[in-house]
Amino acid sequence: MWGEPTRGSRTSRRAKRQRVGVRVLHVGDQHLLTTAHPDRTSSVVGGYMIFYSLGSALGATATTTTTTSFGWAGSSVLGAGFVVCALAVWASGRRLASRPHPVADAPQEQPQLERQVLTSEASKG
């Protein structure tokens, strides 16, 4: 009796592992975002949490509605649809990231005033 795991304790341990997993997911994702945008840390993390919450609410509502109307098969098809949408977003982001950005890759022209100062300094020396 003592020391033997009960069904409730196994469930409790599983729930704790899942909570830790979600925390690790959030920390990793937020680290990637704040590394990419160090000047906007709080707004990036705030936006991440807002969209994470909205996605969770949308997923829970859609799954409940679909399961009620179409059963387990409907819920499975909905999940597959979410996966296909996520893959499409990922693929389009990768494709766009591989293209050269016209503004970032364009040669930067010096403002007129800077050009005049540089030209006058060169003619003096």
N, C-alpha and C positions, 0 to 999 in steps of 0.2 A: 504494500500500500504506500508507505512512505518512500519517496524517491522515484516511484514509478510515474511516468508521464500519464496524465489523463487526457481524454479527448479535448477538453477545454484548454489545457495548457499548450497542446500542440497548435491549436487554432490561434491562441494568443501569440505564440512565438512566430507563426506565419504572418500574422498581422503586423507584428513589430518589424519583421524583415521587409515587408512591403512598404511600411512607412519610411524605413531607412533608405530603401531603394528609390522612393520618390524624392526624398531629400537630396540624395546623390545626383539624381537626374537634374533637379533644379539648380544645384550648385554648379554642376558641369555646364549646363546651358547658359546660366548667367555669367559664368567665367568667360565663355566664348564671346558672348555679346559685349561684355565690358572691356574685353581685350580689343575687340574690333572698334569700339567707340569709347575710348577712355575719357573723352571730354564731356560725354553725356551719360554718365554711369547711372544716376538715379532715374532719369527718364527712360533709359533702355530697360532697366530692371522693372520699373513700373509698367511699361508697355508689355513686357514679357508676361508679367503676372496677370494683367488684365486679359490678354488674349488667351492665356492658359486657362483662366477661369471661364471665359466665354466658350472656349472649345470644349471644356468639361461639361458645361451646362448644355450646350448644343448636343453633344454626344449622348449624354444621359437622357435628355428629352427625346431625341430621335430614336434611341434604342428602346426606350420604354414604349413609345408609340408603335414602333415597328413590331416589337415582340408581342404586344397586345393584339395587333391586327393580323400579323402573319406568322406568329410563332417563332420558333428557333431558326427556321430556315430564313425567314425575313431578316432576323437580326444578323445572321451570318452574311447574307448578301449586303446588308448595310455596312458591316465592318469591312468587307472586301471593297466596297465602293469608297470608303474613307481611305483605305490603303492605296487604291488606284489614284485618287485625287492627290494624296501626299506624294506619291512617286512622280506624278505629272508636275507638281510644283517644284520638287527637287530637280528633276531633269531640266525644266525650263530655266531654273536658276543657274544650273551648271553650264547650260548652253550660253546664257547671257554673260556669265562671268568669263567665259573663254574668249568672247569677242573683244576687240580693242575698243576702248571707250573714246569717242571722238574728242571730247572736251579735255579729258585727262591726258591724252596722248598728243594733243596739238602743241606745237611750239609756242611758248609763252613770249609774247611781245612785251618789251619794256615800255612803260608809260612815256609820253612825250617829254615831260620834264626831266626824268632820269636820263633819257637819251641825250638831251641838251647838256646836262651837267657832265656826263661822261665824255662827250665830244669836246667840250671846252677844256676839261682837265687834260685830255690827250694832246690838244693843240698847244697847251702851255708847257708841257714836259718835253 
